[in-house]
Amino acid sequence: IVCAVVLTIVALSVSELPYLEAERIAKPAQRFIGYYFPAQDIASYFSFVQQAADGEILFRNNLTYMPNERVFFQPVWVLLGFVMHAMDLSTRVGFALWRVFGSVVLITGFVALASITVPYRSRRIVALALCAIGGGVGWILWILSKFGILDIDGHYYLQNPAIDLGAPIHAFAHIAKNPHYSLPHGT
């Protein structure tokens, strides 16, 4: 449990750095949009959460030109919106809280699964570390290439070390950018 708590804190702290840097480098006439990897689904989640913060529990798709009714429902969006409203939080802070909650559920779910399926404690800790901060370990290949140990440009087709964050298939990518996936995967 202690290891899970520590790794959750480490993963969240590391994944918060791009958000803080984006806010820091925004010029006076610019504003950080709240997420660092453009994805249409994140914008729709923000829209639904903001509707919940405005007191709605059924949501309309505001990101289309077609008229539509309030038919979408998602308990997490409702809860987050109500918390944002009650505590007078910005969408950015609300998103950060959502990431924290999603990360805790994801890591806790992984610990529960590993405790059943992985017989040795040492292996569970390594597996947990890889889950929480490892991503697809493309970053290791990138570091090795920078030291001239490995050529990734042509051989491994991994010219972009951020692929681990761009592809929503690794737990760390969910912790970093998409809590909407952290919660169901953790559950």
SVG drawing of the C-alpha trace seen along z (x, -y; Angstrom):
<svg xmlns="http://www.w3.org/2000/svg" viewBox="-34 -40 61 57">
<polyline fill="none" stroke="black" stroke-width="0.4" points="0.0,0.0 2.8,-2.4 4.5,-1.7 1.2,-2.3 0.7,-5.7 4.3,-6.7 4.1,-5.7 0.8,-7.5 2.3,-10.7 5.4,-10.3 3.3,-9.7 1.0,-12.6 3.9,-14.9 5.8,-14.0 2.7,-14.2 1.8,-17.6 5.0,-19.2 3.9,-19.7 0.7,-21.4 2.7,-23.8 5.2,-24.5 2.4,-25.2 0.9,-27.7 4.3,-29.3 5.3,-29.8 1.9,-31.2 2.5,-34.7 0.3,-37.5 -2.1,-37.5 -2.4,-33.7 -4.0,-31.2 -3.2,-27.5 -6.2,-25.4 -6.0,-23.0 -4.5,-20.0 -1.3,-19.5 -2.3,-16.8 -5.1,-18.0 -7.9,-15.6 -11.5,-16.3 -12.8,-13.9 -11.1,-15.9 -12.8,-19.1 -16.2,-17.4 -15.4,-16.1 -14.6,-19.7 -17.9,-20.8 -19.9,-18.2 -18.1,-18.9 -18.8,-22.7 -22.4,-21.9 -22.5,-20.0 -20.8,-22.9 -23.7,-25.0 -26.2,-22.6 -27.1,-20.2 -27.1,-16.4 -27.9,-15.6 -25.6,-17.0 -25.9,-18.3 -23.1,-18.0 -22.0,-21.6 -19.3,-20.8 -21.5,-20.2 -23.5,-22.5 -26.5,-20.2 -29.2,-21.0 -29.4,-18.3 -31.1,-17.6 -29.6,-16.9 -29.3,-13.1 -25.7,-12.3 -25.2,-11.2 -22.0,-10.3 -21.8,-10.2 -18.2,-11.3 -18.9,-14.4 -21.8,-15.3 -19.7,-14.7 -16.8,-16.7 -19.0,-19.6 -20.8,-19.8 -17.5,-19.8 -16.2,-22.5 -19.3,-24.6 -19.4,-24.0 -15.7,-24.8 -15.6,-27.6 -12.8,-25.8 -11.6,-26.6 -11.9,-23.9 -8.1,-23.5 -8.2,-22.7 -11.2,-20.5 -9.3,-18.6 -6.3,-18.2 -8.6,-16.8 -10.1,-14.4 -6.6,-13.3 -5.8,-12.7 -9.0,-10.7 -8.5,-8.7 -4.9,-7.9 -5.8,-6.7 -8.5,-4.4 -6.1,-3.2 -3.2,-2.4 -5.5,-0.9 -7.1,1.3 -3.7,2.4 -2.6,3.2 -5.7,5.3 -5.2,7.2 -1.5,7.8 -2.1,9.0 -4.2,11.8 -2.1,12.6 1.5,12.0 2.8,14.3 6.0,12.5 5.9,9.1 9.1,7.9 7.6,8.6 4.3,6.8 6.4,3.7 8.2,3.8 5.0,4.3 3.4,1.4 6.3,-0.9 6.1,-0.1 2.4,-0.7 2.6,-4.0 5.6,-5.6 6.8,-3.3 4.4,-3.9 5.5,-2.0 9.1,-2.6 9.8,-4.3 11.5,-7.0 14.2,-4.4 14.9,-3.7 15.1,-7.5 17.6,-8.0 19.7,-5.1 19.7,-6.7 20.9,-10.0 23.9,-8.2 24.6,-6.5 23.9,-3.0 20.9,-2.4 19.8,-3.7 16.0,-4.2 15.7,-6.3 15.5,-3.7 15.6,-0.4 12.8,-0.7 10.7,-3.3 10.4,-5.2 11.4,-8.7 9.0,-10.3 9.7,-9.5 6.4,-11.1 4.5,-8.2 4.0,-6.7 2.1,-9.8 0.3,-10.1 -1.1,-6.6 -3.8,-6.1 -2.8,-2.4 -0.4,-2.9 -1.5,-3.6 0.9,-6.5 -0.6,-8.2 -4.0,-8.0 -2.6,-9.4 -1.0,-12.2 -3.7,-13.2 -7.0,-11.3 -8.7,-10.6 -11.7,-9.5 -9.8,-6.3 -8.1,-6.0 -11.3,-5.4 -12.7,-2.6 -9.4,-0.9 -8.8,-1.1 -12.2,0.2"/>
</svg>
